[in-house]
Amino acid sequence: MGSELYAYGLLAIPLFSATLIAFFFRRSGGIAAGVSIAAAALILATALHLIFKVDNFEYNASWIEIGSFSVDFGFLIDDLAKLMLFVVAFVGFLVHVFSYGYMKEDPDRGRFFGGLSIFMFSMLGLVIASGLVTLFIFWELVGFSSYMLIGFYLDKPSAAAASKKAFIVNRVGDFGFLIGIVMVFSHFGTFSLSSLAGVFHGDATLLDSASMTAIGLLLFCGTVGKSGQLPLHVWLPDAMEGPTPVSALIHAATMVAAGVFLLCRTGFLMTADALHVITWVGVATALVAGFTAIAQRDIKKILAYSTVSQLGYMVAAFGLGSLVALDGGASHGHAVVTGGVAAAMFHLTTHAFFKALLFLGSGSVIHACHHEQDIFRMGGLAKNMPITFWTFTIGLLALIGTPFITAGFYSKDAILALAYQQSAPAFFCLVLGAVLTAFYMIRLWKIAFLGSPKSENAERATENGLVMTAPLCLLAIGSALGGFVWAYPEALRPIIEVGESVAHGEHHTTVAIFSIVAWAIGLSAAWFVYQGGAEKDRLESSAKPLYQIFKEKFYFDQVYDWYIAKVQQRVAMTLHFMEQIALSGLIIRGMAGVAGLIGIGLRSLHVGNLHNYVYWFLGGLALFWALVVGIF
């Protein structure tokens, strides 16, 4: 059996599941859930077979051929794809299992599980695509799946608004991505990632042109949209209006990480100038999202801004590490794993474990508290929900980079090591981001889990069943051990090993000291500010002006609202007016009016009266004579 058949099967399983649910089981929630979970289990089994039993390969089949223009449909299974495939399949399966318990009482869970299957189909296709066109098609299908699942609650206007916002904002980034793909083809005549990598591997001087910088930044636009980087990050926190398992699967572990995966896939196309821009966009995103998170009350919104911040770390890691590689004269090609790619994918992998755990843990809390999401109306949950509390704590410790015992410590240190080596300002900004991470997560943890219950829902909360707690336990293991190379099977180690070697590089001790100090400062500050519990946010009363800026998310939404209402809409109205007057009025209707008048005039000459014809004849002769003798 050809290796490509397993790849085809990987796509066919979720597509068949979604089709089956859409046509036969949409109103049968229990059956739909069983079909979708079985499909997720088969996806995991097939993915593990591809990872452990199948050597790296590339397969392409001709799809579209028009003259010199050709597009192939194919698969590229290499170390990068295998690592991402493992993350998507493993986390996806656990989210499916968790969803069975979380969505048990929802009357529309058939539609929900159908949406999950469509998402798995789209995300898997994106990961294994061998060319930019097929990657872009699955990229857009992922966006469609996200739109569908964010707006799952049809009776909530906020969910409908959030899904539309996600769709529109992502289209802005994807438009730049599409232009970048077109420019790639116009320069090199191919969409194949392997062919492009071969071109740059043979001639690194291609990266010296301004047009390549433009291509790199346009491709990066896709990442800015999908991975919630400044200034297109505004959609991701609003996307928390969808069911919590959707937040865990799409907006924590897989879909938003697709932008980082895209950077790693196309890294050989990035010039030094493009990498500088990418680095500072990532650094700025990490800081802005971190400051915003410390003023949020909604447990999912806090985790959402944490995700935006961590994605900023990954993007910065890619930029910094790739700059180090360029400065060192490293060759280019998809087979070469630079420190930037390794550090970004290392943190992506560990982040998938602990952020999926945190989102599912928050889902367990929300479910037990009868859909209460305000952390200031929780409290005392550690006693009532011990499994959720301890697994959530492990995820939290990993996220804040607790030294030596969690995955987040090692993957974050790899990023800080690259920053220390390449850019001191970026390094200190990212260290500040680590302080903020520890602060807002300990704030959430203390208020939600410790102290006394602050509402009747929190007081009555009880631990959820095995279907919802078992995935938490498995993800907790990954959150604790994901930073150690020995915890990974051999097939997944190539990139992780490089990432760990970056973390244990020349400046390891210095970076580790800064990392531990940042962790201690953030943790201690939050513990001091929120000691003894709190009915309201104490930070608001002590630093109100700054707190208000953070609470309003740096006013990004207000600026966009102003721009749309005062600039974009007015420009659109002006263009509409000009179109109605100039195009429709003067040019189209105007020409029709002139032709009509000429027709009326000519028709008036044919009245059937001989006397009138004689007068017109004499008038014509007089005009002709005047022209001949030169009067006119």
Order of alpha helices (4+ residues) and beta strands (2+ residues): alpha-alpha-beta-beta-alpha-alpha-alpha-alpha-alpha-alpha-alpha-alpha-alpha-alpha-alpha-alpha-alpha-alpha-alpha-alpha-alpha-alpha-alpha-alpha-alpha-alpha-alpha-alpha-alpha-alpha
